[in-house]
Amino acid sequence: MMPMPVPRNHEEEQKAKALRGRMFVLNELVQTEKDYVKDLGVVVEGFIPRIEEKGTPDDMNGKEKIVFGNIHQIYDWHKE
């Protein structure tokens, strides 16, 4: 016969529940950061080079900095 699990007191249960909640939030933050860096990479490594290669539409000429600003620096900082 297996022994009955030792009941945990209410305080320990609350601490464990809070820890699970914090871990869930931290995991969500890490995954969100990974998704953000991936999306920045799509723009920096895919979209921007394509625009530079094919040229920008006339109504966007000279506005690249307004649209993309310092996205390269943001991407470099986040991917490290």
ABEGO torsion letter per residue (X at the ends): XBBBBBBBBAAAAAAAAAAAAAAAAAAAAAAAAAAAAAAAAAAAAAAAAAAAAAEBBAAABGAAAAAAEAAAAAAAAAAX
